[in-house]
Amino acid sequence: MKIKKVFIGLALFTLLFNVVSAQDISTAWEQFSSNKLKDAEATFKKCLSDTKTKPEALIGLSLISWHNDNEKKPFEYIQEFTTSISDPYPYLYALWSTPCVNNSTRLEKRILRFIRK
């Protein structure tokens, strides 16, 4: 009987955690859309701890870093993003001409190494 209660408690906790994570990522995108970038960045960073929301949070952080004129961070987030999902190519294609992936007219060595993987 006690094991049943523990199991039910764990199941409810897991369900609650997943709902909170999904709300966090939605909140982050709403903040991003409302141009509350500091708040969105903090919320996206909070979402990095959940494997379900991490890829989307990395995309958001990359876009915010690009907006903040950070030269290296957007690409670092994209690199981490590509290891967190099975098929990153549609996203890379969509972001190819942005500073998130390709931030200059001349390809840097670190970007070339990344492309050759």
Protein Blocks (a to p, Z undefined) as FASTA:
>chain_A
ZZmmmmmmmmmmmmmmmmmmmmmmmmmmmmmmnopaklmmmmmmmmmmpmklmmmmmmmm
mmmmmmnopaklmmmmmmmmmmmpmblmlmmmmmmmpmklmgcfbdcfklmmmmmZZ
